[in-house]
Amino acid sequence: MRVLITGGTGLIGKATCERLVERGWEVLSFDLKTAPDNEIAGVEYVQGDILNYDDLLPAMQGCDAVIHLAALRGPPLAPSHIIYQVNVQGTFNVYEAAAATGIKRVVQASSINAFGCFYGVGDLEVDYLPIDEDHPTNTTDSYSFSKQTIESIGDYYWRRDGISGVALRYPGVYERSFAQSERFLERRTSHHD
């Protein structure tokens, strides 16, 4: 299987590239960055921007699936309008190019924040536990709203083009070195955090 991974040089992207190459997949990393210093053997690197549909279209030719991981991953990284533009317009472009090239499988990185937690301006109201995909959302910040919207984009392309889309609601992503550090372990076990 040949798969295009947007954001292939990022935290989740790099790990995904490594895992799929190990399993014998043909992997194409599509990212703003050129190939990293520590390239993964077996990964083909293509520089491009998810905001540029004309970059995506040729990169997807011949692919069987897309794993869409390129995005701005939190409010501190950019102003609200930029977060929304990159995450939403970029996801729309990915699905649109997938439809144009006949790709029928897209997996995308969403966030637990699509539900409306953590970055919101008010208190989070939980209607029931455990929280599932049917729980009402309560987004009040641009990042969370962008993640809620990209999940709707997946629904749209399922209805329109029969693209099977899966949105993974990651709860938090950290570099392996930080996740294994004493500081992180103390933070995880601290009642105050």
C-alpha positions in Angstrom: 0.0 0.0 0.0 1.3 3.5 -0.9 0.3 6.2 1.6 0.8 10.0 1.7 1.4 11.3 5.2 0.9 15.1 5.6 3.0 16.5 8.4 5.3 13.5 8.0 8.3 15.2 9.7 6.2 16.2 12.8 6.0 14.4 16.1 3.2 12.0 15.1 4.1 12.0 11.5 7.7 10.8 12.0 6.5 8.0 14.3 3.8 7.0 11.7 6.3 7.0 8.9 8.7 4.8 10.9 5.9 2.3 11.8 4.5 2.0 8.3 7.9 1.5 6.7 8.6 -1.2 9.2 5.4 -2.9 8.0 6.4 -2.7 4.4 4.3 0.2 3.2 5.4 2.7 0.6 5.4 6.0 2.5 5.4 9.5 1.1 6.0 12.3 3.6 4.4 15.6 2.6 5.5 18.5 4.7 6.5 22.2 4.7 9.9 21.1 5.8 12.3 19.4 3.4 13.6 16.0 4.5 14.9 16.1 8.1 18.5 15.5 9.0 17.7 12.1 10.3 15.7 10.8 7.3 13.9 7.5 7.6 15.1 4.9 5.1 12.3 3.9 2.8 10.4 7.2 3.1 10.1 9.5 0.1 10.0 13.2 1.1 8.1 15.8 -0.8 8.0 19.5 0.3 4.6 21.1 0.0 1.9 23.1 1.8 -1.6 21.7 2.6 -2.9 25.2 2.0 -1.8 24.9 -1.6 -4.1 22.5 -3.4 -1.7 22.4 -6.4 1.0 21.0 -4.1 -1.3 18.2 -2.8 -2.8 17.0 -6.1 0.4 15.6 -7.8 1.7 14.2 -4.4 -1.4 12.1 -4.0 -1.2 10.6 -7.5 -0.8 6.8 -7.1 -1.5 6.7 -3.4 -4.0 4.3 -1.9 -4.6 6.3 1.3 -3.8 9.6 3.2 -2.9 10.0 6.8 -3.4 13.7 7.4 -1.4 14.9 10.4 -0.3 18.4 9.2 -1.9 21.1 11.4 -1.2 23.8 14.0 -1.5 21.8 17.2 -2.5 24.4 19.7 -3.5 28.0 20.3 -0.1 29.2 21.4 1.4 28.5 18.0 -0.5 31.2 16.0 -3.3 33.8 16.1 -6.8 32.3 16.0 -7.5 33.1 12.3 -4.3 31.4 11.2 -5.0 28.3 13.3 -8.5 28.0 11.8 -7.2 28.7 8.2 -4.4 26.1 8.4 -6.4 23.4 10.1 -9.7 23.8 8.3 -8.7 24.9 4.8 -5.7 22.5 4.9 -8.0 19.6 5.7 -10.5 20.6 3.1 -7.7 20.7 0.5 -6.5 17.2 1.6 -10.0 15.7 1.2 -10.6 17.5 -2.1 -7.3 16.3 -3.6 -8.1 12.8 -2.3 -11.5 12.9 -4.0 -9.9 14.2 -7.3 -7.3 11.4 -7.3 -9.8 8.6 -6.3 -8.4 8.0 -2.8 -11.1 6.5 -0.7 -9.3 6.3 2.7 -8.3 9.3 4.9 -7.2 9.1 8.5 -6.8 12.5 10.1 -5.5 13.9 13.4 -8.2 15.6 15.4 -8.0 16.3 19.1 -9.8 15.7 22.3 -10.4 19.4 22.1 -13.0 18.9 19.3 -15.2 18.1 22.3 -14.4 21.6 23.7 -12.1 20.9 26.6 -8.8 22.5 27.8 -8.5 25.7 25.7 -12.1 27.0 26.0 -13.0 30.3 27.6 -15.5 28.9 30.0 -16.0 25.8 32.2 -16.6 22.5 30.4 -20.0 21.0 30.8 -20.0 17.2 30.7 -23.5 15.7 30.1 -22.4 12.1 30.8 -19.4 9.7 31.2 -17.7 8.1 29.5 -17.6 10.8 26.8 -18.1 9.3 23.3 -18.5 10.6 19.8 -22.2 11.4 20.3 -21.5 13.7 23.3 -22.5 17.4 22.5 -19.5 19.6 21.8 -18.8 22.9 23.6 -16.0 24.6 21.6 -15.2 28.2 22.6 -11.8 28.7 21.1 -10.5 28.7 17.5 -8.3 25.6 17.9 -11.0 23.4 19.3 -13.5 24.7 16.8 -11.1 24.0 14.0 -10.9 20.3 15.2 -14.7 20.1 15.4 -14.9 21.5 11.9 -12.4 19.1 10.4 -14.4 16.2 11.7 -17.4 17.6 9.8 -15.3 17.9 6.7 -14.7 14.1 6.9 -18.5 13.6 7.2 -19.0 15.8 4.1 -16.6 13.8 2.0 -18.2 10.5 3.1 -21.6 11.7 2.0 -20.3 13.3 -1.2 -17.6 11.0 -2.5 -17.7 7.9 -0.3 -14.3 8.6 1.3 -13.9 6.6 4.4 -12.6 9.0 7.0 -11.4 8.5 10.6 -10.6 11.3 13.0 -8.3 10.4 15.8 -8.9 12.5 18.9 -5.4 12.7 20.4 -5.4 13.7 24.1 -1.8 15.0 24.1 1.3 14.5 22.1 4.8 14.8 23.6 8.3 14.1 22.4 9.5 10.7 23.7 12.4 12.4 25.6 10.0 14.7 27.5 7.4 12.0 28.1 10.1 9.9 29.8 11.5 12.8 31.8 11.2 13.2 35.6 9.5 16.5 35.1 6.8 15.0 33.0 6.3 12.0 35.3 6.0 14.4 38.3 3.5 16.5 36.4 1.4 13.5 35.5 1.2 12.3 39.1 0.8 15.7 40.7 -2.7 16.3 42.1 -2.3 20.0 41.4 -1.6 19.5 37.7 
